[in-house]
Amino acid sequence: MTLLLSFIALLPRIFLGFFIVHSVWNAKDGKSLLVKIFLSAGVGFGVSSLLGFLWIWVGFPISIYAWIESVVAIFLMIWLLVQNRYLLRMPQIPVKQEFLWFMILATGLLFFALNLMFFGIQYPHGRPDAWINWNVVARFIYLGGSDWQATFLRQWDHPDYPLFVPMTNAITWVFLGSTSTWGPIALHFVLSLFVVGLLFSFINLFRDFKQSTVAVVLFASLPFIINQGMRQYSDFLLAYLILGAGGLTLLYLQTKEKRVAILAGLLIGLAGWAKNEGLMAIVGVTLVWTLLALKKEERLALLNYGLGLLFPVVVIALFKLFLAPSNDLMSAQGSLADKIFDIERYKVIFGTAIPMLWNLGNTPISMIGLIILAALVIGKSPNRITGLWTLAVIVLLQLAAYVGIFILTPRDLTWHLNTSLDRLYLHVLPLAFLWLFIWLKSPQELLSKES
Amino acid sequence: MTVLRKSVPFALVVLSLGMAIYQFAVTFSSGEWRNSSEEMVSKWEDRIQVLREALPADVTQVGYIDDSALNGDSSLLDVNEFQLMQYSVAPVAIDSGLKHEWIIGNFNEDSKLELWLAEQLGAYELQGFGFGLYLIHVVEN
């Protein structure tokens, strides 16, 4: 019963997200609608957590916020559905024509959901960082009342981490009436499904149904993805938001729909509210949009992107300036020059990073090796997608930023690499999948006569 | 070669589905999911429940000591148990040391505890909850 209630408690915020996404980008075709649906969890939980944070910071109780927000979100969703009852077209899934591929997709999603569920049941409190850094903060917010800021007094962890996930869980607990572990389990289950859904819907939009099926079945079957999805950390959420921002950037380049830029800005802004590494993603994606704006006709789009970015960035800045203690990595810097010019550090970083990338996925055979082999055999799609390079640049900039962190880290380098590197790869993995499966020839193209 | 190329995507999805089904079969047959109450954090939470209930409602921060304090070497602090304790007693923040009116004690070896507390604190009240868990109330500083 509590599990069911946990899912129901998340629904109004997903409605809120859909309302925001649809209000900004009002495309009504089926493929775009699918993208909008799978963006709605990130936008809804994100905006809700930003507003909820401001609410409790002012000193109001979180319970009142949770109820007002839910009532308003349900009202807005009903109003939207009534307004658009003749306009919204559901996505056309070619079940009869593509029965085999549809069954493959359904089986892949079924086992993905089952594997997530069993991981969640096996580890109801998540894995260590969940209780050290994330769910513990949600307890301070939900149980602490006006004293919730005692969370910043915590020792031996990271009280400076942003509040996307803790606020979201605290709001769910308002409806459950307790700090039930089902609340965070439901959140991370939903987020995991939405990551896979968003990857599917973007590839379906840019390529076709079969290609998106191959991509998500491969992605969702990785033990690494199941494990990271249900650890109850913020890393998979960050990966989702980076995927959303990257996919929307590409969508903008195809459609030149300037309002899509607002959503791209909002999504990447929320990434900075999900994890500190999201702040680097803000820099990387903003750099890409700035490069695009070198063309005069793209200037308005950059302005819109900035508009979307504004609200999350202002809240993050307020949080960092007035509440959060300084970050342990930033406050413990020794001599930067010594580290930058120390060749041994680069050897250790790449000596750990390359083998870990090769073995990423926790699969019996190397996923990266298999993908490289498949890409060599299948080859590049003849249908060019404008601006696909932007996705590769976002991925590379993010990875370059992580190399920079490892070079400068005040922690023991080997320990820091071993405890975080796989999660850092995770941040860009869905976006890298999106890039690869748009670049790669699809099954449809392989079967065509010209192939 | 053409047939091979055309079958690659299909081979990829079949391999992936096989991996997902295998993972599910291994998890299901291991049976660990049946005993979530036996999972480490759940057991810890059960153990701490009485201590959490004994904490006064108006307290926002308490002290925390473990065997490292009794041995006089703060570098031996069990950080994992400190973090678990923080999770369990939130929204009360715990602060390593004796600086607060209320102090949580978490020991593996507590035979010399009362003698040590008398030396360090003077007057105090001690509540024990088993498993080496204590709540110490400093009566006067």
Contacts between the chains, C-beta under 8 A, distances in Angstrom:
chain1	res1	chain2	res2	distance
A	104	B	13	5.2
A	104	B	17	6.8
A	107	B	17	5.8
A	108	B	13	7.3
A	108	B	16	6.9
A	108	B	17	6.0
A	108	B	20	6.6
A	111	B	17	7.2
A	111	B	20	4.0
A	111	B	21	5.9
A	111	B	23	7.8
A	111	B	24	5.5
A	112	B	20	6.7
A	114	B	24	5.3
A	115	B	20	6.5
A	115	B	23	5.7
A	115	B	24	5.5
A	115	B	27	6.8
A	118	B	24	7.2
A	118	B	27	4.7
A	118	B	28	6.7
A	118	B	33	5.0
A	119	B	27	7.3
A	121	B	33	4.5
A	121	B	36	5.5
A	122	B	27	7.3
A	122	B	32	5.3
A	122	B	33	4.5
A	122	B	36	6.5
A	122	B	39	7.0
A	123	B	36	7.9
A	123	B	39	6.3
A	124	B	36	5.1
A	124	B	39	6.5
A	124	B	41	7.7
A	124	B	42	6.2
A	125	B	39	7.3
A	125	B	41	4.0
A	125	B	42	6.7
A	125	B	45	7.6
A	125	B	87	7.9
A	128	B	80	8.0
A	128	B	83	7.7
A	131	B	41	6.1
A	131	B	83	7.1
A	131	B	84	6.9
A	131	B	87	4.1
A	132	B	83	4.7
A	132	B	86	7.9
A	132	B	87	7.2
A	135	B	87	7.1
A	136	B	86	6.0
A	136	B	87	4.6
A	136	B	90	5.2
A	139	B	87	7.3
A	139	B	90	3.8
A	139	B	91	6.1
A	140	B	90	5.2
A	140	B	91	4.5
A	140	B	93	8.0
A	143	B	90	6.7
A	143	B	91	4.5
A	144	B	60	7.8
A	144	B	90	7.6
A	144	B	91	3.3
A	145	B	91	7.8
A	147	B	60	4.9
A	147	B	91	6.4
A	148	B	91	6.7
A	150	B	60	4.7
A	150	B	61	6.4
A	150	B	91	5.9
A	150	B	92	7.2
A	150	B	93	4.5
A	151	B	90	7.6
A	151	B	91	7.5
A	151	B	93	7.2
A	153	B	61	5.9
A	153	B	93	3.9
A	153	B	95	7.0
A	154	B	86	6.0
A	154	B	93	5.7
A	154	B	94	8.0
A	155	B	82	7.5
A	155	B	86	7.8
A	155	B	94	7.3
A	155	B	95	6.5
A	155	B	96	6.1
A	156	B	79	5.3
A	156	B	82	5.6
A	156	B	83	5.8
A	156	B	86	7.6
A	156	B	96	7.9
A	157	B	83	6.2
A	157	B	86	7.4
A	210	B	9	7.3
A	211	B	9	7.9
A	213	B	13	7.1
A	214	B	9	4.7
A	214	B	12	6.0
A	214	B	13	5.6
A	217	B	12	8.0
A	217	B	13	4.7
A	217	B	16	5.0
A	217	B	17	6.5
A	218	B	12	5.8
A	218	B	13	6.9
A	218	B	16	4.8
A	220	B	16	8.0
A	220	B	20	7.2
A	221	B	16	3.8
A	221	B	17	6.6
A	221	B	19	4.9
A	221	B	20	4.0
A	221	B	23	7.8
A	222	B	19	7.7
A	223	B	19	7.4
A	223	B	23	5.5
A	226	B	23	7.0
A	363	B	19	6.5
A	364	B	19	7.8
A	370	B	12	7.5
A	370	B	15	7.9
A	374	B	8	5.3
A	374	B	9	7.8
A	374	B	12	6.0
A	377	B	4	6.7
A	377	B	5	5.6
A	377	B	8	5.3
A	378	B	5	6.1
A	378	B	8	5.4
A	378	B	9	7.1
A	379	B	5	7.7
A	442	B	9	7.7
A	443	B	6	7.7
A	443	B	9	4.5
A	443	B	10	7.2
A	446	B	5	6.1
A	446	B	6	4.8
A	446	B	8	7.9
A	446	B	9	7.0
A	447	B	6	6.2
A	451	B	2	7.6
A	451	B	5	7.7
A	451	B	6	7.5
